[in-house]
Amino acid sequence: MSTATAPLIEAPQLPGWDHVVSGKVRELYVPAGVAPSRAEEVLVVATDRISAYDHSLQPGIPDKGRLLTGISRFWFAQLEDLVPHHVLSAEEVPEAVSGRALRCRGLDMVPLECIARGHLTGSGLADYRAGGSVGGHVLPAGLVEASRLEPAIFTPSTKAGPGEHDENITVAQARELLGEELTGELESLTLAVFERARRIADERGIILADTKLEFGRSRLDGTLMLGDEVLTPDSSRFWSADAYVPGRTPPSLDKQFVRDWLTSAASGWHRGSDTAPPTLPAEVVEQTRARYVEAYERLTGESF
């Protein structure tokens, strides 16, 4: 396992590229002099920032961006026969961001978060407890935390802008927003990706509880493609299969560890308050990095 490096937090200046957008974790660049809305190629750089509950947390998690990029590369390769993806190259990138950057096709993103759930937890569990359904899917009575959903279900959410919150919606509402044909295509692709990934993760002793995918249309020819990151510990819930017991949340290999600390008494912070979250203690940073490294190594079969 490699020694942790200092976190990359800010967007670096990169010769030949113009920085155009800062996301929660990623920085987006376009070729110098090209209008962002017309760029047919972009550079996506994953920083070591970490966010939770719509707050950017301090400090960053060392090597997180490299781990996310490596996991995404693994999954894009596993899925490319199911759905086209936006990655062009991970090698032909500026040296300053090598290992954490991808050259990608420019996409016009679909304004929908495409969520697949294979287990009941998080906001899905909250919706189920409130009304017995998730995303418009009526589920059987008596389900508990971490109950397996078979088959997995598609539960979209709105894609919020800066300072706003994603909102879970029903599939019917997604159809009203995007139309019957596109919503159907997104649902089919999301569930196909999830089932392929769930099988692969199962073979590695990991439960893929749920994941969030994003799609966009290529600016070159309009092809619907899988974009952003895919099946990482930032966008998915990964659980160790050997500790799985319905009714309890198994130990996670993802960002849930940070969320749990923030909402624990140890943090002294209350979700929904006007105050910024506290600085993450060194042990939380170290344990978070260890979970991301374990997810990377177990999924890809490579040492980090």
N, C-alpha and C positions, 0 to 999 in steps of 0.2 A: 504494500500500500504506500502511495506517495506521501511525502511530508506536506502538510497543509501550507498553502501559500497565502500571502496577504490578500484579503478580499478586493475584488474589482467592484467599485460602487458607482463611480461616475462614468459618463460616456467619454471614451478617449477620442482624440482627434486622429483621423485616419486619412493619409494621403490618397487622393483620388475619389474620396467618398464624402458626401455631405450628410451630416447628421440631421434627421428630420423629426423624429418622434422618440420620446422616452416613455416606455410603459412601466408597469410595476416592477418588472424584472429585466425586460429586454430593451435594447436600443436599436432603432431602425435607421439605416443609412441608404441613400440612393447614389448612383454614380454622379460625380461632380457635375453641376450644371444642368441636371435633368430634373424636370418638374416632378415632385413626388407622386402626383396623381397619374402621371403617364409612364412612370418607370416600369419597364418590363422585367427588370432585375433589381433585387434589393439585397442588402447585407443585414443579417439579423445577428446581433451580438447579445449573448446571455451574460448578464452581470451576476454578482454574488448577492444581490439584494434579496431580501425575503419580506413578504407582506402577509398580513392576516387581518381579517375583519376590516378591510379597506384602509388599513394603516401600513405604512412602510416602517419596518422595524430596524432598530440599530442594536448591534453592528450587523454587518453582512455575515454570511456563512461561507468560510473559505472554500474555494473550489466548486461552489454550488453551480455556477454557470457552466463549467466544464462537465460536471456530472449530468446536468440536464441535457446538454448538447449531445453527449455520448449516448445517453439513454434514448433520446429522440432519434438519433441516427440508427440505432439498433432497430427501433420499432418501424421507422419508415422503410427499412430494408425488408422487414418481415411482412409488411402490409402492401407493398407496391403492386402485387398482382390483384389486390382487391379494389384499390382506389388510387388514382394518380396523386402524387404529392408535389409540394413546391420546391423541394431541395434540388439544387443544381450541383453544388460542390461543397465539401467541407475542407478541401485542401487548398484551393486557390483563394485564400483569404489573407488579409494583412497579417504579418508576423506578430504584431502587437496583440492580436486577438485570436491567434491560432489555438485551436482546441475548444473555443467557446463561440465560434462564429460559423454561420452557414450562408453561402450565396444561394439565393432563392428566386424563384419566379415572382414577379410582382402580381399580387392578387387584389381584386376588389372583394373584400370580405363580406360574407353573408351576415346580416345583423342578428345572429342567433347563437346562443351557446347550446351545443348539442351534447346532452348528457345521457349516458347509459348507466343504468343501475342494475347490478347483479346481486346486491345485498342491500338490506334496508338499514340506513344509518344517516346521520347528518340532517340536512334540511328535508330530505325525503321521509325520514322517520318522523320528524316534526309534523309534516303535512299529513302523514298517515294517521298519526295520533289525533290530529285535529278533525279529520273528516273521513278517514278510511280509504283515501285514494292518494295517488301521487301522479302529477302530470296528466290527470284525467283518467288514469288507470285505476279502476276499483280493485282493491286487493283483498284477499281473504282475511277474515277476522282472526285475532289471536297472534299476529306476527309480533316479533320482539326485536330489540336491538340486534343487528347483524344477521337477521333471518335471510336465508338465500332466496332470491327471486328467480324462478325458473318458468319460462324464459326471462331473460333480462328485459327491462323496459326502457323506452325512450322517453325522457322527461326534459323538454327544452326549457331554457330560460332566456330572458331578454339579455341583450348585451349592453350593459350600462356604459355611459360616458364617464369622463372624469368627475369625481365627486358624487357619483350616483351609485345605486346599488342594483345588482342583477336581481331579477324577480322571476321566480318559478312560474311558468305558465303551462296550460294544457296543450296537448297536441292540436286540439281544435283551434285554440287561439293562435298557434303557430301557423296553421293553415290560413287563417284570416289575415295574418301578417305577410306571409310569403307566397301563398297560393298552394293549391292541392298538390300540383306536380312536384315543385321544389321541396316542399315539406316531406312528401313521401320518399323522395330520393335521399334527403338528409337522414330520415329515420332508418331507411334500409342500409345506408352506408355506415351509419353510426353503430347499429347493432351488429353488422357484419364484422366491423373492426373490433368491437368489444368481444365478440365470441371467439375470434381468432386469438386476441390477446389474452383472454381469460384462459384458454387452453394452454397457451405457451407458458403463462405465469404458473398455472397449476403444475406443470411439469417441473418447475423450479421451486416448488414448495411455497409459492406465494399466492394468496387470494387477491384477485383484482376485484375490489368491492364496487367501485364506480369510477367513472372517468368523464372528463369534459373534452370535447373535440371542437375544432373550428374549421370551417370550410370557406373557400373563396373561389372566384372565377378568374382564370388566367386573363391578363390584359392582352395577351398575344392572340388567343383564339377562343376565349370564353369557356374553356374546359373547367368543370367543377373539380376542385382539388382540395386535398387535406392540407391545411396550413398550420402556422404557428408551431407550438410544440406538440408532442404526442406521447401520452401514456408515461408521463414523468411523475415523480413524487410531489410536484407542485400542482399537477392537474388531475391526479388520481389518488385513490386510497388503496394502499397496498398493506395487506396483513400477512403475518406469518401463519401458514396453514397449521403448523403443529400446535399452535396455541388457540385455535378457533373453537369457541363455545358459543352457540346461540344464546342471546340474553346478555352477553358481555361484549364490549369492543375489544378485539384482540390487539396485541402490541402492533404499533404501526411502523411502517418504513417510509413515512411521508411527512408532509407538513403538519399533520394533525398533532404531532408531538408539541409543536410550538403553540398551536391553538389551545391545546389542553393546559399548557403552562400559563398562558395569558389569562385564562379563565379560572385558574386555581387561586386559592388563598395566598399562595407563595408569591404571586406577582403583585398583589395589592392593587390590582387594576380591575375596574368594572366595565365590561363591554357595554357600549352605548353611552358611556360618560363623555364629557367634553374634553377630558384630558388625554394627552397622547400616551400610548402604552409605554411602559418602562423599558429601559435598556435590557436586552437579553443578558443574563448572567453567562459567564464563561462556560459553565458546565452545560447549560442549555445549548449554547452554540456548538460545543464539542459533540454533544449527544445527537444533535440534529445532523451535523455533518456525518457522523458515524452511520446514521440511518440511511442517508442518501448514498453513502459509499456502499453499504450493504445491499441496497436495492440495485445499484449499478452492477455490482459484482455478481449477484445471484441471477439477475436477468440476462446480462450479456455474456456471463461466463468468463469475463476478463478481469484481471487485477487492476486496481486503480493506483 
